[in-house]
Amino acid sequence: MRLERGIKTQDLPGIPKVGQGKVRELFEVDGQLLMVATDRISAFDVILPNAIPHKGKVLTQLSAFWFERLEGVVAHHLVSVRVDEFPALLQPFREELAGRSMLVRKCTPLPIECVVRGYLAGSGWAEYRQSETVCGNRLPRGLVESAELPEPIFTPSTKATKGHDENISFDRAAQIIGPELAEQVRDLSLRIYNRAREYALEKGIIICDTKFEFGMEGSRLLLIDEVLTPDSSRFWPADEYEPGKSQSSFDKQFIRDFLETLDWDKAPPGPELPSAIVEATSQRYLEAFRRLTGKNLDEVL
């Protein structure tokens, strides 16, 4: 790895890098893609200078767990998370890639993000207080923060290359990707969320909301990227759930709450996190993995 403006980035000499996100590095290998999840963390769309130990491996291994669990529900892009099954030219990088990388099929990502909300939180709660709607979905009056919705709702958003994603209505999503495909990803997103929510609740976790991404491999629709992780979802401990206030969580809301106490304008560069906040965040990711999979992270690596 190397440092770029104080932030760790992943390089694999001789392997073309074709993309870099807030957390992941993307490489092209033998007609497939290699997704490498770093330990970077972002908040308010700013990459913070600290790395969160084990985070990249949790995101990768938890996504692999869900892809396997969703077999028969939706097709996906995952080929393998086992380095010994990767192409030969990646074997010199075994140590860097182990546990935190996925070999996936190439596809064309849809230009929307597919968000499903089962509870009223975040930007949905902010909108509801203004209009009693969330992304065009009219909700009952009198709901409180963190309330369970009468039924889960599909609330797509744009994918912003800069700045924040923008919540949009289903009709706007249909204009962007076409009505037939919009209906397909809406129905799939709700089906996946309901299946995952039922399972997670048995493990003591409420999935408040989550974000799915889909891509096209020719005419075939695939579930892609990460799935039902603490970075793409709000995970709440079920035994502490209490409507009417914000909830304790297994995701990076813990870091957002800390940052809100600082005199920071939410513009780069992000502030250094205290070691206690870094360690507590790491433990939250590990605990979410343990509860959902029934295993400690080192048992699957």
C-alpha positions as CSV (number, residue, x, y, z in Angstrom):
1,M,0.0,0.0,0.0
2,R,1.0,3.6,-0.3
3,L,-0.2,6.9,1.2
4,E,-2.0,9.4,-0.9
5,R,-2.7,12.7,1.0
6,G,-2.5,10.7,4.2
7,I,-5.0,8.1,3.1
8,K,-4.0,4.5,2.4
9,T,-4.6,3.3,-1.1
10,Q,-4.0,-0.1,-2.6
11,D,-1.8,-0.7,-5.6
12,L,-1.0,-3.9,-7.4
13,P,2.0,-3.3,-9.7
14,G,1.3,-4.6,-13.2
15,I,-2.4,-4.9,-12.6
16,P,-4.5,-2.1,-14.2
17,K,-6.5,-0.1,-11.7
18,V,-9.8,0.9,-13.3
19,G,-11.5,2.6,-10.4
20,Q,-11.2,3.9,-6.9
21,G,-14.0,4.7,-4.5
22,K,-14.2,5.9,-0.9
23,V,-13.4,2.4,0.4
24,R,-12.7,0.2,-2.6
25,E,-10.0,-0.2,-5.3
26,L,-11.1,-1.8,-8.6
27,F,-8.7,-3.7,-10.9
28,E,-9.2,-5.5,-14.2
29,V,-7.9,-9.1,-14.4
30,D,-8.3,-11.6,-17.2
31,G,-11.7,-10.1,-18.3
32,Q,-13.0,-10.0,-14.7
33,L,-12.8,-7.4,-12.0
34,L,-11.0,-7.5,-8.6
35,M,-12.7,-5.5,-5.9
36,V,-10.3,-4.7,-2.9
37,A,-11.9,-3.3,0.2
38,T,-9.5,-1.1,2.2
39,D,-9.8,-0.2,5.8
40,R,-10.6,3.4,4.8
41,I,-13.7,5.0,6.3
42,S,-15.7,8.1,5.2
43,A,-18.2,10.3,6.9
44,F,-20.3,13.1,5.4
45,D,-18.7,12.1,2.1
46,V,-15.2,12.8,3.3
47,I,-12.5,10.1,3.6
48,L,-11.0,10.3,7.1
49,P,-7.3,9.9,7.8
50,N,-7.7,6.9,10.1
51,A,-8.0,3.4,9.0
52,I,-10.5,1.1,10.9
53,P,-8.8,-2.2,11.6
54,H,-10.5,-5.3,10.0
55,K,-13.1,-3.1,8.3
56,G,-12.3,-4.1,4.7
57,K,-12.3,-7.8,5.6
58,V,-15.6,-7.5,7.4
59,L,-17.2,-5.8,4.3
60,T,-15.8,-8.5,1.9
61,Q,-16.6,-11.6,4.0
62,L,-20.0,-10.4,5.1
63,S,-20.9,-9.6,1.4
64,A,-19.8,-13.1,0.5
65,F,-21.9,-14.5,3.3
66,W,-25.0,-12.7,2.0
67,F,-24.3,-13.6,-1.7
68,E,-24.3,-17.2,-0.7
69,R,-27.3,-16.9,1.5
70,L,-29.3,-15.2,-1.3
71,E,-28.6,-17.9,-3.9
72,G,-31.9,-18.7,-5.5
73,V,-33.3,-15.3,-4.7
74,V,-31.1,-13.2,-7.0
75,A,-28.2,-13.7,-9.4
76,H,-25.0,-11.9,-8.4
77,H,-21.6,-11.0,-9.7
78,L,-19.4,-12.8,-7.1
79,V,-16.9,-15.4,-8.5
80,S,-14.7,-16.0,-5.5
81,V,-13.3,-14.5,-2.3
82,R,-10.6,-17.2,-2.0
83,V,-7.2,-15.9,-3.2
84,D,-6.1,-19.4,-4.1
85,E,-8.9,-19.4,-6.7
86,F,-7.8,-16.1,-8.2
87,P,-5.8,-15.9,-11.6
88,A,-2.1,-16.7,-11.4
89,L,-0.9,-13.1,-11.9
90,L,-2.6,-12.2,-8.6
91,Q,-0.8,-14.8,-6.5
92,P,2.2,-12.6,-5.8
93,F,-0.2,-10.3,-3.9
94,R,-1.8,-13.0,-1.7
95,E,-0.9,-11.2,1.5
96,E,-2.4,-7.9,0.5
97,L,-5.5,-9.5,-1.0
98,A,-6.3,-12.2,1.5
99,G,-9.7,-11.7,3.1
100,R,-10.4,-8.3,1.6
101,S,-10.9,-9.0,-2.1
102,M,-13.6,-10.3,-4.4
103,L,-13.2,-11.6,-7.9
104,V,-16.4,-10.6,-9.7
105,R,-18.0,-10.6,-13.2
106,K,-17.8,-7.5,-15.3
107,C,-21.1,-5.7,-15.8
108,T,-22.5,-2.3,-16.4
109,P,-23.8,-0.8,-13.1
110,L,-27.2,0.8,-13.1
111,P,-27.1,4.6,-12.6
112,I,-29.3,4.5,-9.5
113,E,-28.9,3.1,-6.0
114,C,-31.7,0.9,-4.7
115,V,-32.5,1.8,-1.1
116,V,-35.0,0.0,1.0
117,R,-36.2,1.4,4.3
118,G,-38.0,-0.5,7.0
119,Y,-37.7,2.1,9.7
120,L,-37.8,5.9,9.8
121,A,-34.2,7.2,10.2
122,G,-31.6,9.5,8.6
123,S,-32.7,11.5,5.6
124,G,-36.0,9.7,5.6
125,W,-36.8,11.0,9.1
126,A,-35.8,14.5,8.1
127,E,-38.1,14.5,5.1
128,Y,-41.0,12.9,7.0
129,R,-40.9,15.7,9.6
130,Q,-41.3,18.2,6.8
131,S,-43.9,16.5,4.6
132,E,-44.9,13.1,6.0
133,T,-43.4,11.6,2.9
134,V,-40.2,9.7,2.1
135,C,-39.1,9.9,-1.6
136,G,-42.7,10.3,-2.7
137,N,-44.0,7.6,-0.4
138,R,-46.8,9.0,1.7
139,L,-46.6,7.7,5.3
140,P,-49.1,7.7,8.2
141,R,-49.2,10.7,10.5
142,G,-47.7,10.6,13.9
143,L,-44.7,8.4,13.3
144,V,-41.7,9.0,15.6
145,E,-38.0,8.8,14.9
146,S,-36.8,5.2,14.4
147,A,-40.4,3.9,14.1
148,E,-41.0,0.7,12.1
149,L,-42.8,1.5,8.9
150,P,-46.1,-0.2,8.1
151,E,-44.2,-2.0,5.4
152,P,-40.8,-1.6,3.8
153,I,-40.5,1.1,1.1
154,F,-38.3,1.4,-2.0
155,T,-36.6,4.8,-2.1
156,P,-34.0,5.0,-4.9
157,S,-31.3,7.6,-5.2
158,T,-29.0,9.0,-7.8
159,K,-25.3,8.1,-7.8
160,A,-23.3,11.3,-7.3
161,T,-19.8,11.3,-8.7
162,K,-19.2,14.4,-6.5
163,G,-21.1,15.5,-3.3
164,H,-24.1,13.7,-2.0
165,D,-26.4,11.2,-3.6
166,E,-29.9,12.6,-4.1
167,N,-33.1,10.8,-3.1
168,I,-35.5,10.5,-6.0
169,S,-39.0,9.2,-6.6
170,F,-39.8,5.8,-8.2
171,D,-41.1,7.7,-11.2
172,R,-37.8,9.5,-11.6
173,A,-35.9,6.2,-11.3
174,A,-38.2,4.8,-14.0
175,Q,-37.3,7.7,-16.3
176,I,-33.6,7.0,-15.7
177,I,-33.4,3.3,-16.3
178,G,-36.8,2.5,-17.9
179,P,-40.1,1.5,-16.2
180,E,-39.7,-2.3,-16.7
181,L,-36.2,-2.4,-15.2
182,A,-37.2,0.0,-12.4
183,E,-40.0,-2.4,-11.4
184,Q,-37.7,-5.3,-11.5
185,V,-35.0,-3.8,-9.2
186,R,-37.7,-2.5,-6.9
187,D,-39.3,-5.9,-6.5
188,L,-36.0,-7.6,-6.1
189,S,-34.7,-5.1,-3.6
190,L,-37.8,-5.5,-1.4
191,R,-37.6,-9.3,-1.6
192,I,-33.9,-9.3,-0.6
193,Y,-34.5,-6.9,2.2
194,N,-37.4,-8.8,3.6
195,R,-35.5,-12.1,3.5
196,A,-32.4,-10.5,5.1
197,R,-34.4,-8.6,7.8
198,E,-36.2,-11.8,8.9
199,Y,-32.9,-13.6,9.2
200,A,-31.0,-10.8,10.9
201,L,-33.7,-10.3,13.5
202,E,-33.2,-13.9,14.6
203,K,-29.6,-13.0,15.2
204,G,-30.4,-9.9,17.3
205,I,-30.0,-7.3,14.6
206,I,-32.6,-4.9,13.1
207,I,-31.8,-3.9,9.6
208,C,-33.2,-0.3,9.6
209,D,-32.4,0.3,6.0
210,T,-30.0,-0.8,3.3
211,K,-28.6,0.1,-0.1
212,F,-28.4,-2.4,-3.0
213,E,-26.6,-1.9,-6.4
214,F,-27.4,-3.8,-9.5
215,G,-25.6,-4.2,-12.9
216,M,-26.3,-5.7,-16.3
217,E,-24.2,-8.5,-17.7
218,G,-25.6,-8.4,-21.2
219,S,-29.3,-8.8,-20.7
220,R,-28.9,-10.4,-17.2
221,L,-29.5,-8.4,-14.1
222,L,-27.0,-9.0,-11.3
223,L,-26.7,-7.9,-7.6
224,I,-23.3,-6.3,-7.3
225,D,-20.9,-4.5,-5.1
226,E,-21.3,-5.0,-1.3
227,V,-24.4,-6.4,0.2
228,L,-26.0,-5.9,3.6
229,T,-22.8,-4.7,5.4
230,P,-22.4,-2.0,8.1
231,D,-21.3,0.4,5.3
232,S,-24.4,-0.1,3.2
233,S,-26.9,-0.5,5.9
234,R,-28.0,0.7,9.3
235,F,-27.8,-2.2,11.8
236,W,-29.4,-1.7,15.2
237,P,-29.1,-4.1,18.2
238,A,-32.6,-5.5,18.6
239,D,-32.4,-5.7,22.4
240,E,-31.8,-2.0,22.7
241,Y,-34.4,-0.8,20.1
242,E,-36.6,2.0,21.4
243,P,-38.7,4.1,19.0
244,G,-38.7,7.9,19.5
245,K,-35.0,8.5,19.4
246,S,-31.8,7.7,17.5
247,Q,-30.6,4.2,18.0
248,S,-27.3,2.6,19.0
249,S,-25.8,1.0,15.9
250,F,-23.2,-1.4,14.5
251,D,-22.3,1.0,11.6
252,K,-20.4,4.2,11.2
253,Q,-23.1,6.3,12.8
254,F,-20.9,6.0,15.9
255,I,-18.2,8.0,14.1
256,R,-20.7,10.5,12.6
257,D,-22.0,11.2,16.1
258,F,-18.5,11.9,17.4
259,L,-17.7,14.2,14.4
260,E,-20.9,16.2,15.2
261,T,-19.3,17.2,18.5
262,L,-16.3,18.8,16.7
263,D,-15.9,22.2,15.2
264,W,-15.5,20.8,11.7
265,D,-17.2,22.1,8.6
266,K,-17.5,18.6,7.0
267,A,-15.1,19.6,4.2
268,P,-11.8,17.8,3.4
269,P,-9.5,17.2,5.1
270,G,-11.3,15.1,7.7
271,P,-10.2,15.3,11.3
272,E,-8.0,12.6,13.0
273,L,-10.1,10.2,15.1
274,P,-9.0,9.4,18.6
275,S,-7.7,5.8,19.1
276,A,-10.6,5.0,21.4
277,I,-13.1,5.9,18.6
278,V,-11.2,3.9,16.0
279,E,-11.1,0.8,18.3
280,A,-14.7,1.0,19.3
281,T,-15.7,1.3,15.6
282,S,-13.7,-1.7,14.7
283,Q,-15.3,-3.7,17.4
284,R,-18.8,-2.7,16.1
285,Y,-18.0,-4.0,12.6
286,L,-16.6,-7.3,14.1
287,E,-19.6,-7.7,16.3
288,A,-22.0,-7.3,13.4
289,F,-20.1,-9.9,11.5
290,R,-20.1,-12.3,14.4
291,R,-23.9,-11.9,15.1
292,L,-24.9,-12.3,11.5
293,T,-22.6,-15.2,10.5
294,G,-22.3,-17.0,13.9
295,K,-18.5,-16.9,13.5
296,N,-15.6,-14.7,14.4
297,L,-13.9,-13.1,11.5
298,D,-10.6,-15.0,12.0
299,E,-12.6,-18.3,11.7
300,V,-13.4,-17.6,8.0
301,L,-10.1,-16.2,6.9
